[in-house]
Amino acid sequence: MIYKNILIYNSGGGLGDAIQLFPLILSLKDYYKKTNFYYLGAHENHFEGKLKDYGIKITTLNLGIKYFGFRWWHFFVAKKRFLNKGYQKIDLIIDLQSKLRNTLILKSIPHVNFYSTTFYNKFCSKKIKFASKNHLQNLKIFLDENIKLLNFNINQIPKKILNEADKLLPNKDYVGFSITQ
């Protein structure tokens, strides 16, 4: 199938949440070479911000909604703002999170196909049983396409970012934890 516009939604707030998407984005962009890709994140620090330094070229869908999907009122304005900004109907929305509220709000954006693992895949436009928790594996089933996995080449990271990582994580010793809601 030919897709003119694909929207990828990620509600994760940390840079690591977005960096984990690089193989998925690279794989889809390689397979659908003539497709316009849009990214919608709940947080500003993704592709409009720091992640553009990693060489992943994708257009941010700017609806002017801060923390998209995290307030119920977004449901009432998302479609209107999408249309007022002149965006064309999205051929495929890829919802990469699992919060019911966020999925309902995202689904209000005009689209043809909708992929989401929220509530055991109940919001997908095609009723398919997925075999994996891996989004690319599920999308291959959903799209009925043989999309090859492309991994992000760490050598593409600018030297200044690698130097900063060395300062933050000397001797490559790392213990991480996160507090979330």
C-alpha positions as CSV (number, residue, x, y, z in Angstrom):
1,M,0.0,0.0,0.0
2,I,1.2,3.5,-0.7
3,Y,1.2,5.9,2.3
4,K,1.6,9.6,1.6
5,N,1.6,10.7,5.3
6,I,2.6,8.7,8.4
7,L,2.4,10.1,11.9
8,I,4.4,8.5,14.8
9,Y,3.2,9.4,18.3
10,N,5.4,9.0,21.4
11,S,4.4,10.2,24.8
12,G,7.7,9.3,26.5
13,G,9.4,12.3,28.1
14,G,13.0,11.4,28.2
15,L,15.5,11.5,25.4
16,G,16.1,7.8,25.8
17,D,12.4,7.2,25.0
18,A,12.8,8.9,21.7
19,I,16.2,7.4,20.9
20,Q,14.7,3.9,21.2
21,L,12.5,4.8,18.3
22,F,15.4,5.4,15.9
23,P,15.5,1.8,14.4
24,L,11.7,1.9,13.9
25,I,11.8,5.3,12.2
26,L,14.8,4.4,10.1
27,S,13.2,1.1,9.0
28,L,9.9,2.7,8.1
29,K,11.6,5.6,6.2
30,D,13.8,3.2,4.3
31,Y,10.8,1.1,3.3
32,Y,8.4,4.0,2.5
33,K,10.8,6.2,0.7
34,K,8.2,8.6,-0.8
35,T,6.2,9.0,2.4
36,N,6.1,12.2,4.5
37,F,6.8,11.3,8.1
38,Y,5.6,13.3,11.0
39,Y,6.4,13.0,14.7
40,L,4.2,14.1,17.5
41,G,5.6,13.9,21.0
42,A,4.2,15.0,24.3
43,H,7.4,16.8,25.2
44,E,9.5,19.5,23.5
45,N,12.9,17.8,23.9
46,H,12.4,15.4,21.0
47,F,12.9,16.1,17.3
48,E,12.3,19.9,17.4
49,G,14.8,20.1,20.2
50,K,17.9,18.0,20.9
51,L,17.2,14.9,18.8
52,K,17.7,16.7,15.5
53,D,21.4,16.6,16.4
54,Y,21.3,12.8,15.9
55,G,20.6,13.1,12.2
56,I,17.0,11.6,12.2
57,K,15.1,13.7,9.8
58,I,11.4,13.8,10.5
59,T,8.9,16.7,10.6
60,T,7.3,17.6,14.0
61,L,3.6,17.8,13.8
62,N,3.0,21.1,15.6
63,L,-0.5,21.4,16.9
64,G,0.4,24.0,19.5
65,I,-0.7,21.7,22.3
66,K,1.8,21.4,25.1
67,Y,2.1,17.8,26.6
68,F,-0.2,16.4,23.8
69,G,-2.5,13.7,25.1
70,F,-2.1,14.4,28.8
71,R,-5.2,16.5,29.3
72,W,-8.8,15.5,28.4
73,W,-9.4,19.0,26.8
74,H,-6.9,18.0,24.1
75,F,-9.6,15.7,22.7
76,F,-11.8,18.7,21.9
77,V,-9.1,20.8,20.2
78,A,-6.7,18.3,18.5
79,K,-8.8,17.7,15.3
80,K,-9.6,21.4,14.9
81,R,-6.0,22.5,15.3
82,F,-4.9,19.8,12.9
83,L,-7.3,21.1,10.3
84,N,-6.6,24.7,11.0
85,K,-2.8,24.2,10.5
86,G,-3.6,22.9,7.0
87,Y,-2.3,19.3,7.5
88,Q,-3.7,16.6,5.2
89,K,-5.4,13.5,6.5
90,I,-2.9,11.0,7.8
91,D,-2.7,7.7,6.0
92,L,-1.3,5.9,9.0
93,I,-1.0,6.9,12.7
94,I,1.4,4.8,14.7
95,D,0.6,5.1,18.5
96,L,3.6,4.0,20.4
97,Q,2.2,4.3,23.9
98,S,-0.6,2.6,25.8
99,K,-2.6,5.2,27.8
100,L,-6.3,5.1,26.9
101,R,-6.7,8.9,27.2
102,N,-3.7,9.6,24.9
103,T,-4.9,7.0,22.3
104,L,-8.5,8.5,22.2
105,I,-7.1,12.0,21.7
106,L,-4.7,10.8,19.0
107,K,-7.4,8.9,17.3
108,S,-9.4,12.2,16.9
109,I,-6.8,13.4,14.3
110,P,-8.2,12.7,10.8
111,H,-6.7,9.4,9.5
112,V,-7.2,6.3,7.4
113,N,-5.4,3.6,9.4
114,F,-4.6,3.6,13.1
115,Y,-2.1,1.3,14.8
116,S,-2.0,1.1,18.6
117,T,-1.3,-1.5,21.2
118,T,-3.5,0.3,23.8
119,F,-6.1,-1.9,25.5
120,Y,-4.9,-5.1,23.8
121,N,-4.9,-3.6,20.3
122,K,-8.6,-2.7,20.4
123,F,-8.1,0.7,18.7
124,C,-6.3,-0.6,15.6
125,S,-8.2,0.0,12.4
126,K,-7.4,-3.6,11.4
127,K,-8.2,-6.4,13.9
128,I,-5.1,-8.5,13.9
129,K,-3.6,-10.6,16.7
130,F,0.0,-9.4,17.3
131,A,2.7,-11.9,18.2
132,S,5.2,-9.5,19.8
133,K,5.6,-6.5,22.0
134,N,8.0,-5.2,19.3
135,H,6.3,-2.4,17.4
136,L,8.2,-3.1,14.1
137,Q,7.2,-6.8,14.2
138,N,3.6,-5.9,14.9
139,L,3.6,-3.2,12.1
140,K,4.9,-5.8,9.6
141,I,1.8,-7.9,10.4
142,F,-0.5,-4.9,10.5
143,L,0.7,-3.5,7.2
144,D,1.3,-6.9,5.6
145,E,4.7,-5.7,4.5
146,N,8.2,-7.2,4.9
147,I,10.0,-4.2,6.4
148,K,13.7,-4.7,7.1
149,L,15.1,-3.6,10.5
150,L,17.7,-0.9,10.2
151,N,19.6,-0.1,13.3
152,F,20.9,3.3,14.2
153,N,24.6,3.7,13.5
154,I,26.1,5.1,16.7
155,N,28.9,6.6,14.6
156,Q,26.4,9.2,13.3
157,I,26.3,10.8,16.8
158,P,28.2,14.1,16.8
159,K,31.5,14.1,18.7
160,K,30.2,16.9,21.1
161,I,27.4,14.6,22.3
162,L,29.7,11.6,22.8
163,N,32.1,13.9,24.7
164,E,29.3,15.0,26.9
165,A,28.2,11.4,27.5
166,D,31.8,10.6,28.6
167,K,31.6,13.5,31.1
168,L,28.3,12.3,32.5
169,L,29.2,8.6,32.6
170,P,32.9,8.4,33.4
171,N,34.5,5.0,33.0
172,K,31.3,3.8,31.5
173,D,29.9,3.1,35.0
174,Y,26.2,3.6,34.9
175,V,23.3,3.0,37.3
176,G,20.0,4.4,36.2
177,F,16.6,4.8,37.8
178,S,13.6,6.8,37.1
179,I,10.7,8.0,39.1
180,T,7.4,8.3,37.2
181,Q,3.8,8.9,38.0
